[in-house]
Amino acid sequence: MLDHESVRRLRAHAQALADGAREDSAEAVVRRVFAIQAQDATASDLGIRVRGRDITAQAIRTAYEKERSIVRGWYMRGTLHTIPSDDARWILRLLAPRVLATTSRRYQQLGLDDDLRQRADHLIRRVLAAHGPLIRAELTEHLTTLGIPPGGQAPFHLIRHAALTGILCHGPQCAGEATYVLLDDWLPTTGRFRWEEDAALAELARRYLAAHAPATLEDFAAWSGLPVTWARRAWKLLAGSGVITEYGGLTMLAGRMEELPGPSDTPDVRMLPAYDNYLIGYRTREVSVPAVHEARVWPGGGLIWPTVIADGLAIATWSRGSGSRSIQVDAFEPVPSQIEQGIDMEKEAVVGFLRPTA
């Protein structure tokens, strides 16, 4: 049976957030954790930074736009994530049908029937082929030719529908704003794409465990947005291949316990962005956030504040001052001098990271 401290340390290490674990490039970070929460573009970049070694904002843009090794789109739970580009197609094929099915009622409420969605998909494909990359406002203007009102949520849902059906993905930034491009133009296929649902499901579960274990199948279901019945099938497939080990109800990839380095005398302090994977990749958060302080991280209304962790344990929240040149840290309790030094180093790193775009 693993205690909370052991679980927390294993999870933080898997996320490159403890024991000095860091990756050398944006692509390596994203491959390690598989998916970076990306509803907020700046928070997404900070989520890569905190797991990397001297990764700059420009290096992240290069990975997105020149190397095209990482891509932003609607994946887990139908929310924006950044994932490795060569995983985009099989992930969409596995997860998108579920997201589209759960969105059907919203489509009806907005008057977006099957015929209209298909016509919008066709228009978006044609417009992006001729004029892309385009920002949302530009795509919305084209959608008005189908009678779609420019206000409200209909344009967003039609753009996301095109993404979920594999037509578009996020492309380069334009004056700090996201653009959309044709997926097949932006990320050309290399070789024949093979598809088998059980293999894809097992691979997604394996990737989740590599980045989040120790965890439960219910955690995987909550993270992926798949039904618990699918999670059970994934666990069964992994168990049949002998790649997982159970520890009192928690699952890990076989051999991962032995990979963990010995504890360090110096706390590893990191400043997580809002909505970070480490905090929302599980059904519950008692392992990473003390219950008495949980409301300071999750104040309600869907908010999750930027959080400071030390060896994987939340110890404070933080916010940016005017112009991104100052950082305010609100500690839950007085912190030792070693952790204070770690906070100061992280504050300096975050300010330096944000300064080029301030």
URZI-V494936 format. One record per pair of residues at least 24 apart in sequence whose C-alpha atoms are under 6 Angstrom apart, sorted by the first residue. I is the first residue (numbers start at 1). GAP is how many residues later the second one is. D is the distance in whole Angstrom. If there is no record, write none. Layout:
# URZI-V494936
[[I;GAP;D] [I;GAP;D]]
This chain:
# URZI-V494936
[[1;246;6] [1;247;5] [4;283;6] [8;279;6] [8;304;6] [11;201;5] [11;202;6] [12;300;5] [14;197;5] [15;196;6] [16;35;5] [18;250;6] [18;293;5] [22;29;5] [22;30;5] [22;31;6] [23;29;5] [23;30;6] [24;28;6] [24;29;5] [26;34;6] [33;178;5] [34;49;6] [35;46;6] [35;47;5] [35;48;5] [36;45;5] [36;46;5] [37;44;5] [38;42;5] [38;43;5] [39;41;5] [43;230;5] [46;227;6] [47;226;6] [56;297;6] [65;107;5] [72;98;6] [73;96;6] [76;148;5] [77;147;6] [77;148;4] [96;68;5] [121;41;6] [132;49;6] [133;46;6] [133;47;5] [133;48;5] [134;45;5] [134;46;5] [135;44;4] [201;33;6] [202;32;5] [213;39;5] [214;36;6] [214;37;5] [214;38;5] [215;35;5] [215;36;5] [216;34;5] [216;35;6] [219;63;5] [219;64;5] [223;58;5] [267;43;6] [267;44;6] [268;42;5] [268;43;5] [269;40;6] [269;41;4] [269;73;5] [270;38;6] [270;39;5] [271;36;6] [271;37;4] [272;34;6] [272;35;5] [272;36;6] [273;33;4] [274;30;6] [274;31;5] [274;32;4] [275;29;5] [288;25;5] [289;25;5] [323;35;6] [325;26;5]]
